[in-house]
Amino acid sequence: MKSSTPTAPDAGPVVRYGPDPLLRRPGALLREMATDLLRSRELAWRLFVRDVSARYRQSILGYVWAFLPPIAATATFVFLRSTGVFSMGETAIPYAAFALIGMVLWQTFVDAMQYPLRSLTAAKPMLTKINFPREAILLAALGEVLFNFIIRLVLLVAVFLWFQISPPATAWLFPFGVVAIIALGYMIGILLAPLGMLYQDVGQGLTLLTTFWLFVTPVLYPAPQAGLATVLNHWNPVSPLVTTSRDWLTTGPSEHLGGFLGVFGVTVVLLLAGWTLYRLALPHLIARMGG
Amino acid sequence: MSSIHEPAAGASPEEAGSPRGRQDDTDVLVVAEEVRKKFCRDLKRSLFYGVQDVAREALGMRQRGDRLRKDEFWAVDGASFELRRGESLGLIGHNGAGKTTLLKMLNGLIRPDTGYITMRGRVGALIALGAGFNPILTGRENVYVNASVLGLTKKEINAKFDSIVEFAEIGEFIDAPVQSYSSGMQVRLGFAVASALNPDILLLDEVLAVGDVAFQAKCFNALADLRRRGVPFILVSHNMQHISRHCTKVVFMKKGRVEFVGDTQEGIGLFLADMQGSDHHDGPDWSIVNGSGGVAFTGARFLDADGNAITRAKTGQAVTFAVDYERHAASVTDPLFDLLIRCRGEKLFQATTQSCGQRLGSLPAKGTLSVTFDSLPLHSEALDFCFCLMDGETHELFDWKRNVRLNVESDPRFTGVLSLEPTWTVTPRCHESPLSTPEAVAQEL
């Protein structure tokens, strides 16, 4: 009798742990990734429900906190712009609406970038003590990012009603824009997570970078047409995503579509690479975390 | 060393088997072959090595598993053993011997640096009770999360929910936030969830050490139930009573190395003997006088009934503790001799010549002070004798020495500090039995 065809009624799966690089057996690795992803759905849902329901339980304002940051940022910029501290190009829709939509998209990008590392850090005690499908943490984090966006969607609807903007025919493409923005942030987040679990510098650096990044991205101002800002804008992967999504939702077809598709394609490839890296790295990281 | 057991690249799990050719034996559920794992003492360096390891892994390069880098040491160094259906293994050893690291490798949390582990079946692990508990959420919500983390489906949890709550004895608190629970309640709930698992192999790390008596009794019965069903488990514990009661064999680890695999009692004996040996023992420094020096101790030894010097004694044997001294003061009369016997820092016995109503008289210039015990009804492995000599009147301390060690060969049937000879009987008790009913006691009085 061979162990590959177990005859004992309760013979379970046979697992073998060793030092050999998992990449040398890519077939098995991909199979495991796929099964674990499927296996982790239910747990991911549980973790997502746990985190979301615990998040605002000790708070009076509750979900209002999800709206406040973009509103605060927008209000600041509306004020600064009205005082003429700095000048910017004209926007096709009222500036407040333009900025608020931009901030909602930007916040979603930042969430997607920061949640993987944040969730993994919070899950350290579990990771070091229980063997569960590791994808669950990432999926739960993704769920939270989506959830946050859906809450902020309420804000967008309010903006459209308040400023009486009628969405163009391209508005139905907007969800794809959001997906691309989340994918990009999430990809960066996952790629940085392994290093971030070892060195806190990554998390700190990411926060700092985010602030800086906001100001070189046409979120609170329209895409620049000339000067140094144009160059920065050209190499900034978030720019075409934010600009295209906002255009789709408010004005119509975007001239940045080419950039959008390019960034999205690269994102998907790197996302798979990041996921693989995460799986390969985790046992090594757990060995370094102790506990 | 690792190359011997390395299968060809691309070896599938099906080809995996122990080097002893037990591939076909589906009764062997756990096989560890020459498993090693290294850790790093220095945090910064450890993190850097982590980056290195991840980079090699990401590039598909073989780790240099058998080589130690700077500041690294073997946390587990060549562990090999098997576990069959129906067996239960106790993992024993000092703190830092590598038990938990080995358990984590068996659970697949971390991978061996060299060697292989094969696990056949669904593995359940109780390494941390209530992992994933969120204190703000209610017990009910946490049961669902915790059970999911441990691998139960929603259906299974729904089916077992009531029995989990009942087992945990949480009652109506199940809908209160977990942060309002006592630590005992949290542990009970954690164990209740974990016991709802139905694994083929179970790993337990010190989970029996927590909780009150009622809870521990439940744990024991849960283990007994596992044994009845033939589910093999690996139990890490510092409590040898638990190990000897529940394990059919033991692995004794010392500084990462497996010192012994096999019979439970033998393994426990080796571990206890080792603990005694490695229990860092500083005998007194006879060249230093700790006191005024009016009388100085120059040496001490133990004698048996025939006056032969011994370093080991059997429980119950007659022992004389003899201390040599030199008197430097002009004269010393009726000094006070204070003797303290300790075991691992804990006081077992203390007496002075004064408290025993004895006088030593005038001390000769050189002599030996002896304390004789007709029987030493002590059961500890190592006794440390501490003693001092004082002036009987002024309590001027002449000299003071600590930790002269006497090893005791204790009776392997018993544990504990005291050596008693019990007799066990059963007597039937009728309703009218005059013995021990409160009324009978009252009548007798």
Boltz contact constraints between the chains, C-beta under 6 A:
constraints:
  - contact:
      token1: [A, 1]
      token2: [B, 24]
      max_distance: 6.0
  - contact:
      token1: [A, 4]
      token2: [B, 14]
      max_distance: 6.0
  - contact:
      token1: [A, 8]
      token2: [B, 26]
      max_distance: 6.0
  - contact:
      token1: [A, 11]
      token2: [B, 26]
      max_distance: 6.0
  - contact:
      token1: [A, 12]
      token2: [B, 121]
      max_distance: 6.0
  - contact:
      token1: [A, 12]
      token2: [B, 122]
      max_distance: 6.0
  - contact:
      token1: [A, 12]
      token2: [B, 200]
      max_distance: 6.0
  - contact:
      token1: [A, 14]
      token2: [B, 13]
      max_distance: 6.0
  - contact:
      token1: [A, 14]
      token2: [B, 120]
      max_distance: 6.0
  - contact:
      token1: [A, 15]
      token2: [B, 119]
      max_distance: 6.0
  - contact:
      token1: [A, 16]
      token2: [B, 13]
      max_distance: 6.0
  - contact:
      token1: [A, 16]
      token2: [B, 16]
      max_distance: 6.0
  - contact:
      token1: [A, 16]
      token2: [B, 118]
      max_distance: 6.0
  - contact:
      token1: [A, 17]
      token2: [B, 108]
      max_distance: 6.0
  - contact:
      token1: [A, 17]
      token2: [B, 111]
      max_distance: 6.0
  - contact:
      token1: [A, 17]
      token2: [B, 117]
      max_distance: 6.0
  - contact:
      token1: [A, 18]
      token2: [B, 116]
      max_distance: 6.0
  - contact:
      token1: [A, 19]
      token2: [B, 63]
      max_distance: 6.0
  - contact:
      token1: [A, 19]
      token2: [B, 65]
      max_distance: 6.0
  - contact:
      token1: [A, 19]
      token2: [B, 112]
      max_distance: 6.0
  - contact:
      token1: [A, 19]
      token2: [B, 113]
      max_distance: 6.0
  - contact:
      token1: [A, 19]
      token2: [B, 114]
      max_distance: 6.0
  - contact:
      token1: [A, 21]
      token2: [B, 57]
      max_distance: 6.0
  - contact:
      token1: [A, 21]
      token2: [B, 60]
      max_distance: 6.0
  - contact:
      token1: [A, 21]
      token2: [B, 62]
      max_distance: 6.0
  - contact:
      token1: [A, 23]
      token2: [B, 60]
      max_distance: 6.0
  - contact:
      token1: [A, 24]
      token2: [B, 9]
      max_distance: 6.0
  - contact:
      token1: [A, 24]
      token2: [B, 60]
      max_distance: 6.0
  - contact:
      token1: [A, 25]
      token2: [B, 10]
      max_distance: 6.0
  - contact:
      token1: [A, 43]
      token2: [B, 148]
      max_distance: 6.0
  - contact:
      token1: [A, 46]
      token2: [B, 144]
      max_distance: 6.0
  - contact:
      token1: [A, 46]
      token2: [B, 145]
      max_distance: 6.0
  - contact:
      token1: [A, 46]
      token2: [B, 148]
      max_distance: 6.0
  - contact:
      token1: [A, 50]
      token2: [B, 134]
      max_distance: 6.0
  - contact:
      token1: [A, 50]
      token2: [B, 145]
      max_distance: 6.0
  - contact:
      token1: [A, 54]
      token2: [B, 134]
      max_distance: 6.0
  - contact:
      token1: [A, 54]
      token2: [B, 136]
      max_distance: 6.0
  - contact:
      token1: [A, 54]
      token2: [B, 137]
      max_distance: 6.0
  - contact:
      token1: [A, 57]
      token2: [B, 136]
      max_distance: 6.0
  - contact:
      token1: [A, 125]
      token2: [B, 131]
      max_distance: 6.0
  - contact:
      token1: [A, 126]
      token2: [B, 131]
      max_distance: 6.0
  - contact:
      token1: [A, 126]
      token2: [B, 132]
      max_distance: 6.0
  - contact:
      token1: [A, 129]
      token2: [B, 127]
      max_distance: 6.0
  - contact:
      token1: [A, 129]
      token2: [B, 128]
      max_distance: 6.0
  - contact:
      token1: [A, 129]
      token2: [B, 131]
      max_distance: 6.0
  - contact:
      token1: [A, 130]
      token2: [B, 131]
      max_distance: 6.0
  - contact:
      token1: [A, 130]
      token2: [B, 149]
      max_distance: 6.0
  - contact:
      token1: [A, 131]
      token2: [B, 107]
      max_distance: 6.0
  - contact:
      token1: [A, 131]
      token2: [B, 108]
      max_distance: 6.0
  - contact:
      token1: [A, 131]
      token2: [B, 109]
      max_distance: 6.0
  - contact:
      token1: [A, 132]
      token2: [B, 149]
      max_distance: 6.0
  - contact:
      token1: [A, 194]
      token2: [B, 54]
      max_distance: 6.0
  - contact:
      token1: [A, 198]
      token2: [B, 47]
      max_distance: 6.0
  - contact:
      token1: [A, 198]
      token2: [B, 50]
      max_distance: 6.0
  - contact:
      token1: [A, 277]
      token2: [B, 58]
      max_distance: 6.0
  - contact:
      token1: [A, 280]
      token2: [B, 57]
      max_distance: 6.0
  - contact:
      token1: [A, 280]
      token2: [B, 58]
      max_distance: 6.0
  - contact:
      token1: [A, 281]
      token2: [B, 54]
      max_distance: 6.0
  - contact:
      token1: [A, 283]
      token2: [B, 110]
      max_distance: 6.0
  - contact:
      token1: [A, 283]
      token2: [B, 111]
      max_distance: 6.0
  - contact:
      token1: [A, 284]
      token2: [B, 50]
      max_distance: 6.0
  - contact:
      token1: [A, 284]
      token2: [B, 53]
      max_distance: 6.0
  - contact:
      token1: [A, 284]
      token2: [B, 54]
      max_distance: 6.0
  - contact:
      token1: [A, 286]
      token2: [B, 109]
      max_distance: 6.0
  - contact:
      token1: [A, 286]
      token2: [B, 110]
      max_distance: 6.0
  - contact:
      token1: [A, 287]
      token2: [B, 110]
      max_distance: 6.0
  - contact:
      token1: [A, 288]
      token2: [B, 46]
      max_distance: 6.0
  - contact:
      token1: [A, 288]
      token2: [B, 50]
      max_distance: 6.0
